[in-house]
Amino acid sequence: MPSLDEEELFLPSTPGKFKDKSNTMHRQFHRCFASTSTMFLWALFLVALTASYLSFQSFVDSGSRYFSSTWGGIHWEKQVRTSAQIHRANGFSVLVTGAAGFVGTHVSLALKKRGDGVVGLDNFNNYYDPSLKQARKSLLNAQNIFIVEGDINDAQLLAKLFDVVAFTHVMHLAAQAGVRYAIENPNSYVHSNIAGLVTLLEACKTANPQPSIVWASSSSVYGLNENVPFSESHRTDQPASLYAATKKAGEEITHTYNHIYGLSITGLRFFTVYGPWGRPDMAYFSFTRNILQGKPITVYRGKNRVDLARDFTYIDDIVKGCVASLVTAKKSTGSGGKKRGPAQYRIFNLGNTSPVTVPMMVGILERQLKVKAKKNMVEMPGNGDVPFTHANISLARRELGYKPTTDLQTGLKKFVRWYLTYYGHNHGKSVK
């Protein structure tokens, strides 16, 4: 006979009814399994729905970025290609960064006049009056030079430009300029002069073919050096300003990319460039504005009341040095980011070799404007300025055939003529 426990397993739960518990357990198992399967299917559905939403949102975001972007599209690519077309035998196709800037505008026009293809890149920031940059852009557009509005830190934009055009050369002039502004906004110098330079070099190293690069360093790298005239062989490890430090960093960075990736690189140390379409933050420009408006100008002096002196270099002479650097630049030796042999690396001073004191410069402006300046003589603050600059250009003369021909009096006369034409002769009118 079965045991009590075994009998209890078969006893009905309700009188007159017999409950088979084994069938009940099977039904509960099937219901549980069905419920779990359903939940699993719902989970899969929710995951798929979420993934679809995120994918769609990404598509929408990408689309909105594309349609709101100032670059891209068939028409844009056509403009880039047309602007880059070469119109002379053995001509260059040059990407000019900072093309709406002072030097960039003049260099772009000179290259176009030679028959080279030119595509400009500029972010049109508001470091100084953007309307002046827009006016320069109009000059370039009139000569069929297309300016892409964008930032050199935009790696995707640079990759697209190199994909659309196989540039033979890059003239890198985009930078955050000015010594004193670095005290107010140091991050802008790191963003443009260091991060932007690296982003550009990354694009150049991976381009196939790699372009030859000419870029703007600065005489500021000589810093506290007191040996005159400044020579490329002098020490440049004592910068006096953050601006100078970023340019010195640029020289070290470019050397690294030359060494590792075979990029042909030429650095140009500009010495106080001036002339028509110049930068409003430069002393000669702001002095002209204030003199015409009857406002006092601040003239700094060094220690012991020594007048500051600058090696003022006229824009046309600088342009000749830039073009000569492009002409004499050898091809990069890398391909697709891989170095195949040693590549050319050079640094040149581009100056005038004739330093002029700031009071002498003011005197020239007074004669050209026929207005006496109201001068406040102030001791130079510790803002990163140096007391003098003086270029030794023997290396550039020998290697580039560089020979400046414009003295300060002639150059300022041309600048004043442009200034009065551009802004007008109303001396009392406030000019931005």
MOMOGI-V227720 format. One record per residue. N is the residue number from 1. PHI is phi in whole degrees, 0 to 359 (none if undefined). Layout:
n=(N & N)
phi=(PHI & PHI)
//
This chain:
n=(1 & 2 & 3 & 4 & 5 & 6 & 7 & 8 & 9 & 10 & 11 & 12 & 13 & 14 & 15 & 16 & 17 & 18 & 19 & 20 & 21 & 22 & 23 & 24 & 25 & 26 & 27 & 28 & 29 & 30 & 31 & 32 & 33 & 34 & 35 & 36 & 37 & 38 & 39 & 40 & 41 & 42 & 43 & 44 & 45 & 46 & 47 & 48 & 49 & 50 & 51 & 52 & 53 & 54 & 55 & 56 & 57 & 58 & 59 & 60 & 61 & 62 & 63 & 64 & 65 & 66 & 67 & 68 & 69 & 70 & 71 & 72 & 73 & 74 & 75 & 76 & 77 & 78 & 79 & 80 & 81 & 82 & 83 & 84 & 85 & 86 & 87 & 88 & 89 & 90 & 91 & 92 & 93 & 94 & 95 & 96 & 97 & 98 & 99 & 100 & 101 & 102 & 103 & 104 & 105 & 106 & 107 & 108 & 109 & 110 & 111 & 112 & 113 & 114 & 115 & 116 & 117 & 118 & 119 & 120 & 121 & 122 & 123 & 124 & 125 & 126 & 127 & 128 & 129 & 130 & 131 & 132 & 133 & 134 & 135 & 136 & 137 & 138 & 139 & 140 & 141 & 142 & 143 & 144 & 145 & 146 & 147 & 148 & 149 & 150 & 151 & 152 & 153 & 154 & 155 & 156 & 157 & 158 & 159 & 160 & 161 & 162 & 163 & 164 & 165 & 166 & 167 & 168 & 169 & 170 & 171 & 172 & 173 & 174 & 175 & 176 & 177 & 178 & 179 & 180 & 181 & 182 & 183 & 184 & 185 & 186 & 187 & 188 & 189 & 190 & 191 & 192 & 193 & 194 & 195 & 196 & 197 & 198 & 199 & 200 & 201 & 202 & 203 & 204 & 205 & 206 & 207 & 208 & 209 & 210 & 211 & 212 & 213 & 214 & 215 & 216 & 217 & 218 & 219 & 220 & 221 & 222 & 223 & 224 & 225 & 226 & 227 & 228 & 229 & 230 & 231 & 232 & 233 & 234 & 235 & 236 & 237 & 238 & 239 & 240 & 241 & 242 & 243 & 244 & 245 & 246 & 247 & 248 & 249 & 250 & 251 & 252 & 253 & 254 & 255 & 256 & 257 & 258 & 259 & 260 & 261 & 262 & 263 & 264 & 265 & 266 & 267 & 268 & 269 & 270 & 271 & 272 & 273 & 274 & 275 & 276 & 277 & 278 & 279 & 280 & 281 & 282 & 283 & 284 & 285 & 286 & 287 & 288 & 289 & 290 & 291 & 292 & 293 & 294 & 295 & 296 & 297 & 298 & 299 & 300 & 301 & 302 & 303 & 304 & 305 & 306 & 307 & 308 & 309 & 310 & 311 & 312 & 313 & 314 & 315 & 316 & 317 & 318 & 319 & 320 & 321 & 322 & 323 & 324 & 325 & 326 & 327 & 328 & 329 & 330 & 331 & 332 & 333 & 334 & 335 & 336 & 337 & 338 & 339 & 340 & 341 & 342 & 343 & 344 & 345 & 346 & 347 & 348 & 349 & 350 & 351 & 352 & 353 & 354 & 355 & 356 & 357 & 358 & 359 & 360 & 361 & 362 & 363 & 364 & 365 & 366 & 367 & 368 & 369 & 370 & 371 & 372 & 373 & 374 & 375 & 376 & 377 & 378 & 379 & 380 & 381 & 382 & 383 & 384 & 385 & 386 & 387 & 388 & 389 & 390 & 391 & 392 & 393 & 394 & 395 & 396 & 397 & 398 & 399 & 400 & 401 & 402 & 403 & 404 & 405 & 406 & 407 & 408 & 409 & 410 & 411 & 412 & 413 & 414 & 415 & 416 & 417 & 418 & 419 & 420 & 421 & 422 & 423 & 424 & 425 & 426 & 427 & 428 & 429 & 430 & 431 & 432)
phi=(none & 291 & 286 & 299 & 296 & 291 & 294 & 299 & 293 & 252 & 286 & 292 & 282 & 228 & 304 & 86 & 235 & 241 & 255 & 275 & 291 & 293 & 293 & 298 & 297 & 294 & 296 & 296 & 296 & 296 & 296 & 297 & 295 & 297 & 296 & 296 & 298 & 297 & 299 & 297 & 295 & 297 & 298 & 299 & 297 & 295 & 298 & 296 & 296 & 297 & 297 & 296 & 296 & 297 & 296 & 295 & 297 & 298 & 297 & 297 & 299 & 297 & 296 & 294 & 294 & 295 & 286 & 270 & 289 & 272 & 222 & 108 & 103 & 298 & 296 & 297 & 298 & 296 & 297 & 297 & 296 & 297 & 294 & 275 & 296 & 269 & 238 & 207 & 294 & 59 & 284 & 254 & 243 & 242 & 269 & 251 & 274 & 68 & 292 & 268 & 278 & 300 & 292 & 301 & 297 & 294 & 293 & 300 & 295 & 295 & 294 & 297 & 297 & 287 & 100 & 279 & 277 & 225 & 237 & 262 & 222 & 204 & 262 & 51 & 289 & 255 & 304 & 225 & 316 & 297 & 296 & 292 & 293 & 294 & 294 & 296 & 301 & 297 & 300 & 291 & 299 & 296 & 258 & 62 & 256 & 272 & 252 & 277 & 271 & 183 & 250 & 291 & 277 & 273 & 297 & 294 & 297 & 298 & 299 & 294 & 300 & 289 & 285 & 283 & 231 & 273 & 298 & 276 & 219 & 235 & 254 & 266 & 243 & 291 & 189 & 275 & 265 & 96 & 278 & 284 & 296 & 297 & 290 & 278 & 221 & 297 & 297 & 295 & 286 & 293 & 298 & 274 & 278 & 247 & 298 & 296 & 297 & 297 & 300 & 295 & 296 & 298 & 293 & 291 & 292 & 272 & 294 & 223 & 279 & 288 & 279 & 275 & 240 & 239 & 221 & 269 & 271 & 198 & 294 & 298 & 296 & 289 & 50 & 273 & 300 & 248 & 282 & 234 & 288 & 295 & 243 & 300 & 275 & 286 & 294 & 226 & 254 & 229 & 296 & 258 & 211 & 295 & 304 & 298 & 296 & 291 & 288 & 295 & 300 & 299 & 294 & 290 & 294 & 296 & 298 & 297 & 292 & 296 & 291 & 276 & 248 & 75 & 282 & 281 & 226 & 234 & 257 & 243 & 268 & 285 & 245 & 36 & 281 & 217 & 142 & 304 & 67 & 287 & 272 & 296 & 277 & 284 & 301 & 299 & 286 & 292 & 298 & 301 & 299 & 291 & 298 & 294 & 270 & 74 & 265 & 290 & 247 & 261 & 250 & 277 & 235 & 276 & 297 & 60 & 62 & 279 & 291 & 289 & 225 & 228 & 271 & 298 & 237 & 290 & 302 & 297 & 291 & 298 & 300 & 300 & 294 & 295 & 295 & 298 & 294 & 294 & 297 & 268 & 290 & 276 & 290 & 293 & 256 & 266 & 208 & 60 & 90 & 243 & 285 & 243 & 172 & 301 & 240 & 295 & 221 & 220 & 223 & 229 & 278 & 239 & 224 & 249 & 65 & 227 & 300 & 232 & 291 & 297 & 301 & 294 & 297 & 297 & 299 & 297 & 298 & 300 & 291 & 289 & 273 & 59 & 221 & 278 & 278 & 265 & 256 & 250 & 273 & 229 & 292 & 298 & 284 & 277 & 249 & 104 & 292 & 248 & 289 & 201 & 222 & 205 & 267 & 266 & 250 & 299 & 292 & 294 & 296 & 286 & 270 & 248 & 71 & 285 & 212 & 294 & 233 & 252 & 279 & 297 & 297 & 293 & 294 & 291 & 298 & 292 & 296 & 299 & 300 & 296 & 301 & 292 & 288 & 284 & 263 & 99 & 263 & 284 & 296 & 275 & 285 & 287 & 248 & 286)
//
